[in-house]
Amino acid sequence: MSTVSIRYMIDDVPVAVKFYTTHRGFALDLDASPAFASVNRDGVRLLLTRIMHGAPTKETSVDV
């Protein structure tokens, strides 16, 4: 079975993970909260990505 991936840009990754795993029957693949998580069910993979608002903060900035 092939897998379809859908990226959702959301405000709160942990809340979305709880919703999809508790109420929609998705299984958690990867939890890199608060920035990203991946859940799957029946060949559908949801890539849950936090929307970045405004300037980067210490929590979201990357050292180069």
Residue frames as a rotation matrix with the C-alpha (Angstrom) as fourth column:
MET 1
0.582 0.813 0.000 0.00
0.813 -0.582 0.000 0.00
0.000 0.000 -1.000 0.00
SER 2
-0.334 -0.674 0.659 1.35
0.614 -0.686 -0.390 3.44
0.715 0.274 0.643 -0.88
THR 3
-0.068 0.223 -0.972 1.36
0.914 -0.377 -0.151 6.28
-0.400 -0.899 -0.178 1.59
VAL 4
0.242 0.212 0.947 0.04
0.574 -0.818 0.037 9.78
0.782 0.534 -0.320 0.95
SER 5
-0.433 -0.451 -0.781 1.65
0.892 -0.342 -0.297 12.57
-0.133 -0.824 0.550 2.98
ILE 6
0.404 0.604 0.687 -0.21
0.553 -0.759 0.342 15.76
0.728 0.241 -0.641 3.85
ARG 7
-0.692 -0.667 -0.275 1.45
0.652 -0.415 -0.634 18.68
0.309 -0.619 0.722 5.60
TYR 8
0.556 0.829 0.059 -0.69
0.665 -0.486 0.568 20.71
0.500 -0.276 -0.821 8.00
MET 9
-0.625 -0.654 0.426 0.60
0.270 -0.693 -0.668 24.06
0.733 -0.303 0.610 9.20
ILE 10
0.440 0.824 -0.357 -0.82
0.551 0.066 0.832 24.48
0.709 -0.562 -0.425 12.70
ASP 11
0.350 -0.233 0.907 -0.40
-0.535 -0.845 -0.011 26.60
0.769 -0.481 -0.420 15.84
ASP 12
0.100 -0.222 0.970 -0.09
-0.970 0.196 0.145 23.85
-0.222 -0.955 -0.196 18.48
VAL 13
-0.299 -0.319 -0.899 1.57
-0.655 0.754 -0.050 20.55
0.694 0.574 -0.434 17.56
PRO 14
-0.993 -0.104 0.056 0.99
-0.112 0.683 -0.722 18.73
0.037 -0.723 -0.690 20.90
VAL 15
-0.310 0.949 0.051 -2.74
-0.514 -0.122 -0.849 19.56
-0.800 -0.290 0.525 20.81
ALA 16
0.209 0.353 -0.912 -2.98
-0.975 0.146 -0.167 18.31
0.075 0.924 0.375 17.21
VAL 17
-0.680 -0.508 -0.529 -1.15
-0.449 0.859 -0.246 15.07
0.579 0.070 -0.812 18.08
LYS 18
-0.873 0.394 0.287 -3.53
-0.130 0.379 -0.916 14.43
-0.470 -0.838 -0.279 20.96
PHE 19
0.016 0.931 -0.366 -6.56
-0.765 -0.224 -0.604 15.13
-0.644 0.290 0.709 18.72
TYR 20
0.138 0.034 -0.990 -5.48
-0.917 0.382 -0.115 12.85
0.374 0.924 0.084 15.86
THR 21
-0.752 -0.477 -0.455 -4.28
-0.296 0.861 -0.415 9.99
0.589 -0.177 -0.788 18.07
THR 22
-0.891 0.420 0.171 -7.15
-0.077 0.232 -0.970 10.11
-0.447 -0.878 -0.175 20.58
HIS 23
-0.071 0.978 -0.199 -10.15
-0.342 -0.211 -0.916 11.01
-0.937 0.003 0.350 18.44
ARG 24
0.476 0.256 -0.841 -9.22
-0.857 -0.080 -0.510 9.99
-0.198 0.963 0.181 14.89
GLY 25
0.885 -0.025 0.466 -7.31
-0.021 0.995 0.095 6.73
-0.466 -0.094 0.880 15.42
PHE 26
0.677 -0.724 -0.132 -3.93
-0.334 -0.142 -0.932 7.85
0.656 0.675 -0.338 14.04
ALA 27
0.734 -0.564 -0.377 -0.70
0.674 0.540 0.504 6.32
-0.081 -0.624 0.777 15.35
LEU 28
0.818 -0.508 -0.268 2.21
-0.422 -0.848 0.321 8.54
-0.390 -0.149 -0.909 16.33
ASP 29
0.786 -0.616 0.056 5.31
0.452 0.510 -0.732 8.09
0.422 0.601 0.679 14.12
LEU 30
-0.366 -0.930 0.009 7.51
0.794 -0.318 -0.518 10.92
0.485 -0.183 0.855 15.34
ASP 31
0.801 0.581 -0.143 7.08
0.565 -0.655 0.502 13.57
0.198 -0.482 -0.853 18.01
ALA 32
-0.417 -0.907 0.063 9.50
0.862 -0.417 -0.288 16.49
0.287 -0.066 0.956 17.81
SER 33
0.649 0.744 0.159 7.15
0.615 -0.636 0.466 18.88
0.448 -0.205 -0.870 19.63
PRO 34
-0.005 0.920 -0.393 6.68
0.234 -0.381 -0.894 21.73
-0.972 -0.096 -0.214 19.76
ALA 35
-0.406 -0.268 -0.874 7.83
-0.618 -0.624 0.478 22.20
-0.674 0.734 0.088 16.14
PHE 36
-0.287 0.180 -0.941 6.84
-0.872 0.359 0.334 18.99
0.398 0.916 0.054 14.33
ALA 37
-0.367 0.136 0.920 5.13
-0.431 0.852 -0.298 15.60
-0.825 -0.506 -0.254 14.58
SER 38
-0.587 0.202 -0.784 4.07
-0.718 0.319 0.619 12.86
0.375 0.926 -0.042 12.18
VAL 39
-0.314 0.574 0.756 1.02
-0.464 0.602 -0.650 10.60
-0.828 -0.555 0.078 12.59
ASN 40
-0.789 0.020 -0.614 -0.36
-0.581 0.305 0.755 7.91
0.202 0.952 -0.229 10.28
ARG 41
-0.266 0.740 0.618 -3.46
-0.267 0.560 -0.784 5.84
-0.927 -0.373 0.048 9.61
ASP 42
0.405 0.567 0.717 -4.47
0.417 0.583 -0.697 3.60
-0.814 0.581 -0.001 6.70
GLY 43
0.007 -0.504 0.863 -1.87
0.997 0.069 0.033 4.90
-0.076 0.861 0.503 4.25
VAL 44
0.617 0.181 0.766 -2.29
0.292 -0.956 -0.009 8.57
0.731 0.229 -0.643 5.19
ARG 45
-0.149 -0.723 -0.675 0.58
0.987 -0.071 -0.142 10.34
0.055 -0.688 0.724 6.92
LEU 46
0.847 0.400 0.350 -0.06
0.356 -0.916 0.185 13.77
0.395 -0.032 -0.918 8.44
LEU 47
-0.309 -0.947 -0.084 2.98
0.846 -0.234 -0.478 15.99
0.433 -0.219 0.874 8.88
LEU 48
0.748 0.637 -0.187 2.01
0.629 -0.590 0.506 18.41
0.212 -0.496 -0.842 11.62
THR 49
-0.338 -0.919 0.205 4.21
0.854 -0.391 -0.344 21.50
0.396 0.058 0.916 11.45
ARG 50
0.176 0.365 -0.914 3.99
0.791 -0.605 -0.090 24.52
-0.586 -0.707 -0.395 13.72
ILE 51
0.602 0.081 0.794 3.45
0.587 -0.719 -0.371 27.88
0.541 0.690 -0.481 12.04
MET 52
-0.353 -0.778 -0.521 6.24
0.930 -0.354 -0.102 30.31
-0.105 -0.520 0.848 12.90
HIS 53
0.719 0.629 0.294 4.84
0.629 -0.770 0.107 33.72
0.294 0.108 -0.950 13.83
GLY 54
0.956 -0.287 0.064 7.09
-0.292 -0.902 0.319 36.77
-0.034 -0.324 -0.946 13.94
ALA 55
0.204 -0.975 -0.086 10.82
-0.843 -0.130 -0.522 36.77
0.498 0.179 -0.848 14.65
PRO 56
0.199 -0.200 -0.959 12.59
0.197 0.967 -0.161 33.58
0.960 -0.157 0.232 15.75
THR 57
0.745 0.023 0.666 12.89
-0.634 -0.285 0.719 33.04
0.206 -0.958 -0.198 19.49
LYS 58
-0.298 -0.873 0.386 15.54
-0.940 0.339 0.041 31.14
-0.167 -0.351 -0.921 21.42
GLU 59
0.014 0.411 0.911 13.26
-0.283 0.876 -0.391 28.09
-0.959 -0.252 0.129 21.23
THR 60
0.800 0.461 0.385 12.98
0.223 0.367 -0.903 28.24
-0.558 0.808 0.191 17.42
SER 61
0.656 -0.586 -0.475 16.30
-0.748 -0.588 -0.308 29.74
-0.099 0.557 -0.825 16.31
VAL 62
0.899 -0.424 0.111 19.07
0.437 0.883 -0.172 27.65
-0.025 0.204 0.979 14.79
ASP 63
0.442 -0.836 -0.324 22.78
-0.328 -0.487 0.810 28.26
-0.835 -0.252 -0.489 15.41
VAL 64
0.989 -0.126 0.071 24.74
0.107 0.304 -0.947 28.30
0.098 0.944 0.314 12.16
